[in-house]
Amino acid sequence: RVSHSLRDSPANLIQSTAEMMRLHKLIWLAPGMLLALPSLPTASLCDPEFIPRSDLQLKLVQVLFRHGARTPLTDRYWTETDAKFEKGTICGELLDNKVDIHLTNHAGGPQPFSRHDAKQAAKVLPGGCTKGELTLQGQQQALDLGAWLRRRYIEQLGLLPSAAPSGAVAGRTTNFRRTIGTLEYAVAGLLQRTDVSVPVTTATELDEILFCNVRNCEYLGTLMNNQRKELTDARARQEDVKRLEARVNEAMDQPEGTSVAFVELHDALTTLRYHKKPLPGKFDEQLLEDIEKEATARMLAMIAPEAAGGPGSVDQ
């Protein structure tokens, strides 16, 4: 039960993980969730009714998750509404005191500067919150996740002592305010104490591998742009998409034939609905569900075209 931060290159991840499993170490990775227990399916461990067997020993836990609820990243669709993301009621700090997060780069140096995150932070939305900011509800989501992890891995499985010391948990996060904040609140829910320090590493914009880094890899950006164009052209020819666009345009009182950016529309609608803000049109539940399915299909086709069956496919 000793700490370990993944400071090595991606090529060393497998070797590092194998070593940590041998030494019975705990890793914390931010941003989904992957749980490892020898000879036991992950689904069984996640089952609330799961009772650990005495002949098994929990050796490694990796927790991967995305950020909590945030303000919109897109500037489209929602800005035409009266929605305001008020500082103090939508965004701010849920807790005055949290676990001390010691954030460094992979070499142990200071946190690198993120131009992309700084650009988002400089964009102030109506109400005072900023673009892509983790909201109070997002912080609560992370806190609840941490509390669940505490019940499972401290109270039920005894992987860590109840008063886990500094260094018992380590982290890895992307260099964005919303992901760092999500990690802070998840660790706060897990440890439930403020007198400890948690080592957390992040990467420079050039070296980040935890998301599709198109801004710092020109070749990947070109591939994604070509894939996006091919997908858009293929989907535009499909009758079900044409009908869905017509329904969206009617709901938003837009001219017939207006092209719909489904991924951006879904981003706007999701953030508005979750924070109880007015929607930019008359959307019923079925239409909202269909928009989500189309946005998901488009994202899947861009980042995993083989799984999606190729451009334009929504079979999966």
C-alpha positions in Angstrom: 0.0 0.0 0.0 2.6 2.5 -1.0 2.3 5.3 -3.5 3.4 5.4 -7.1 3.0 8.1 -9.7 3.3 7.2 -13.4 6.2 9.4 -14.3 7.5 7.2 -17.0 6.7 7.4 -20.7 3.6 5.6 -22.2 5.9 2.8 -23.4 6.7 2.0 -19.8 3.1 1.9 -18.6 2.7 -1.9 -18.9 6.0 -2.6 -17.2 5.2 -0.1 -14.4 1.7 -1.6 -13.9 3.1 -5.1 -13.7 5.6 -4.0 -11.1 3.0 -2.3 -9.1 0.7 -5.4 -9.2 3.7 -7.4 -7.9 4.3 -4.9 -5.0 0.5 -4.6 -4.2 0.5 -0.8 -5.0 -2.5 1.5 -5.6 -2.6 3.9 -8.6 -5.0 6.7 -9.0 -5.5 8.0 -12.5 -7.7 10.9 -13.5 -9.7 11.2 -15.9 -13.9 6.2 -16.3 -13.0 3.5 -14.0 -10.9 0.4 -14.4 -10.7 -2.0 -11.5 -8.4 -5.0 -11.4 -8.7 -8.0 -9.1 -6.9 -11.3 -9.8 -9.1 -14.0 -11.2 -12.3 -12.0 -10.7 -14.3 -10.2 -13.4 -14.5 -6.4 -13.0 -18.3 -6.5 -13.1 -18.4 -8.7 -10.0 -16.3 -6.2 -8.0 -18.5 -3.3 -9.0 -21.6 -5.2 -7.9 -22.9 -3.5 -4.7 -23.7 -7.0 -3.4 -20.2 -8.3 -4.0 -18.6 -10.1 -1.0 -14.9 -10.6 -1.3 -13.6 -14.2 -1.2 -11.1 -15.0 1.5 -8.8 -16.8 -1.0 -8.4 -13.7 -3.2 -6.3 -10.6 -2.4 -6.9 -7.2 -3.9 -3.6 -6.1 -5.4 -4.2 -3.2 -7.7 -6.9 -0.6 -8.2 -6.8 1.9 -11.1 -9.6 4.5 -11.2 -10.0 6.4 -14.4 -12.8 8.9 -14.9 -13.7 12.0 -16.9 -14.4 15.4 -15.4 -17.7 16.3 -13.7 -20.4 18.6 -15.0 -19.1 21.8 -16.5 -20.2 24.9 -18.3 -20.5 24.8 -22.1 -17.5 24.5 -24.4 -19.4 25.5 -27.5 -20.4 29.0 -28.3 -23.3 27.8 -30.5 -27.0 27.3 -29.8 -27.2 28.2 -26.1 -26.0 31.8 -26.4 -29.3 32.7 -28.1 -31.1 31.8 -24.9 -31.4 33.8 -21.6 -29.2 31.2 -19.8 -26.7 32.6 -17.3 -24.1 30.6 -15.5 -23.9 32.5 -12.3 -20.7 32.6 -10.2 -21.5 31.5 -6.7 -24.6 29.4 -7.6 -23.4 27.5 -10.7 -19.6 27.7 -10.3 -17.3 28.4 -7.3 -15.9 26.1 -4.6 -18.1 23.5 -2.9 -15.5 23.0 -0.1 -13.4 25.6 1.6 -10.8 23.0 2.6 -9.7 20.1 0.4 -6.9 17.6 0.3 -3.6 19.2 -0.7 -2.9 18.3 -4.3 0.8 18.6 -5.1 0.7 19.0 -8.9 3.9 18.6 -11.0 5.1 17.7 -14.4 6.4 14.2 -15.1 9.9 15.3 -14.2 8.8 16.6 -10.8 9.0 20.2 -11.9 6.2 22.9 -11.6 2.8 22.4 -13.3 3.2 23.3 -17.0 1.3 26.2 -18.5 -1.7 25.2 -20.6 -2.5 27.7 -23.4 -5.8 26.0 -24.3 -7.0 25.9 -20.7 -6.0 29.6 -20.2 -7.9 30.5 -23.3 -11.0 28.9 -21.9 -10.5 30.5 -18.5 -10.4 33.9 -20.1 -13.8 33.4 -21.8 -16.3 34.8 -19.2 -19.9 33.6 -19.8 -23.0 35.5 -18.9 -23.3 35.2 -15.2 -19.6 35.2 -14.4 -18.6 31.5 -14.8 -16.0 30.7 -17.5 -15.9 28.5 -20.5 -15.5 24.8 -19.7 -15.4 25.4 -15.9 -16.2 22.6 -13.4 -19.5 23.6 -11.7 -20.6 23.0 -8.2 -22.7 20.1 -9.3 -19.7 18.7 -11.1 -17.7 19.0 -7.9 -20.5 17.2 -6.0 -20.4 14.4 -8.6 -16.7 13.9 -8.0 -17.1 14.1 -4.2 -19.8 11.4 -4.4 -17.5 9.2 -6.5 -14.8 9.5 -4.0 -17.2 8.6 -1.2 -18.3 5.5 -3.1 -14.6 4.5 -3.6 -14.0 5.0 0.1 -16.9 2.7 1.0 -15.7 0.0 -1.4 -11.9 0.1 -1.0 -11.4 1.3 2.5 -14.5 0.3 4.5 -15.4 -3.0 2.7 -12.2 -4.3 1.1 -9.6 -2.7 3.4 -7.2 -1.8 0.7 -6.2 1.4 2.5 -6.4 2.2 6.2 -9.3 4.4 7.3 -6.9 7.3 8.0 -4.8 6.9 4.9 -1.5 8.7 5.2 0.2 11.1 2.7 1.4 9.2 -0.3 -1.1 6.4 0.0 -2.8 7.7 -3.2 -1.2 9.2 -6.3 -2.8 10.8 -9.3 -2.4 11.6 -13.0 -4.6 14.3 -14.6 -4.8 16.3 -17.8 -3.8 19.9 -17.4 -7.3 21.5 -17.4 -9.0 23.2 -14.5 -12.1 21.0 -14.7 -10.1 17.7 -14.6 -7.7 18.9 -11.9 -10.8 20.1 -9.9 -12.6 16.8 -10.4 -9.6 14.9 -9.2 -9.3 17.1 -6.1 -12.9 16.5 -5.1 -12.8 12.8 -5.8 -9.7 12.4 -3.6 -11.5 14.5 -0.9 -14.4 12.1 -0.9 -12.0 9.1 -0.8 -9.7 10.3 2.0 -12.1 12.6 3.9 -9.2 14.5 5.6 -7.3 17.6 4.8 -4.0 17.0 6.6 -2.5 14.9 3.8 -0.8 15.6 0.5 -1.5 13.7 -2.7 1.2 13.7 -5.4 -0.4 14.4 -8.9 1.4 14.6 -12.2 0.3 16.2 -15.5 1.8 16.6 -18.9 2.6 19.5 -21.2 0.3 20.1 -24.1 2.8 18.6 -26.5 3.2 15.3 -24.4 -0.4 14.7 -23.4 -1.8 11.3 -24.4 -5.0 11.0 -22.3 -7.1 12.6 -25.0 -7.1 12.9 -28.8 -4.4 15.7 -28.9 -5.2 17.2 -32.3 -3.9 20.6 -31.4 -0.4 19.4 -30.9 -0.1 16.7 -33.4 -0.5 18.1 -36.9 -0.8 14.7 -38.5 -3.5 13.5 -36.1 -5.3 16.8 -36.7 -5.3 16.2 -40.4 -6.6 12.7 -40.0 -9.4 13.9 -37.8 -10.4 16.7 -40.1 -10.5 14.4 -43.0 -12.5 11.8 -41.0 -14.9 14.5 -39.9 -15.5 15.7 -43.4 -16.0 12.2 -44.7 -18.4 11.5 -41.9 -20.4 14.7 -42.4 -20.8 14.1 -46.1 -21.9 10.5 -45.5 -24.4 11.3 -42.8 -25.8 14.2 -44.7 -27.0 11.8 -47.4 -28.8 9.5 -45.1 -32.6 10.0 -44.9 -32.8 9.4 -41.1 -30.4 12.3 -40.5 -32.3 14.6 -42.8 -35.5 13.8 -40.9 -33.7 14.5 -37.6 -32.3 17.8 -38.8 -35.8 18.8 -39.9 -37.1 18.0 -36.5 -34.3 20.0 -34.8 -34.9 23.0 -37.1 -38.6 22.9 -36.4 -37.9 22.8 -32.6 -35.5 25.7 -32.8 -37.5 27.7 -35.4 -34.6 27.6 -37.8 -35.0 27.8 -41.7 -35.7 24.5 -43.4 -32.5 22.8 -44.5 -30.2 24.4 -41.9 -27.3 22.1 -41.2 -27.1 20.9 -37.5 -23.8 20.4 -35.7 -25.1 17.6 -33.5 -22.0 17.2 -31.3 -22.0 20.9 -30.4 -25.8 21.0 -30.0 -25.6 18.0 -27.6 -22.9 19.8 -25.6 -25.1 22.9 -25.3 -28.3 21.0 -24.5 -26.5 18.7 -21.9 -25.0 21.6 -20.0 -28.2 23.6 -20.1 -30.5 20.8 -18.9 -28.2 19.6 -16.2 -28.0 23.1 -14.7 -31.7 23.7 -15.2 -31.3 26.5 -17.8 -33.7 27.3 -20.6 -33.2 25.4 -23.9 -32.9 27.0 -27.3 -36.2 25.6 -28.6 -39.0 23.2 -27.9 -37.3 19.8 -27.4 -39.3 16.8 -26.2 -37.6 13.9 -24.5 -37.6 11.8 -27.7 -35.9 14.5 -29.7 -33.3 15.0 -27.0 -32.6 11.3 -27.0 -32.3 11.1 -30.8 -29.9 14.1 -30.7 -27.8 12.3 -28.1 -27.7 9.1 -30.2 -26.6 11.0 -33.3 -23.9 13.0 -31.5 -22.6 9.9 -29.9 -22.5 8.1 -33.3 -20.6 10.9 -34.8 -18.0 11.0 -32.1 -17.6 7.3 -32.2 -17.2 7.4 -36.0 -14.4 10.0 -35.6 -12.4 8.4 -32.8 -13.1 4.7 -33.5 -14.4 4.3 -37.1 -13.8 0.6 -37.1 -16.0 0.1 -34.1 -18.6 2.3 -35.7 -18.6 0.4 -38.9 -17.0 3.2 -40.9 -18.1 6.8 -41.8 -21.8 7.3 -41.6 -22.5 4.2 -39.7 -24.6 4.2 -36.5 -25.0 0.4 -36.3 -23.1 0.4 -33.0 
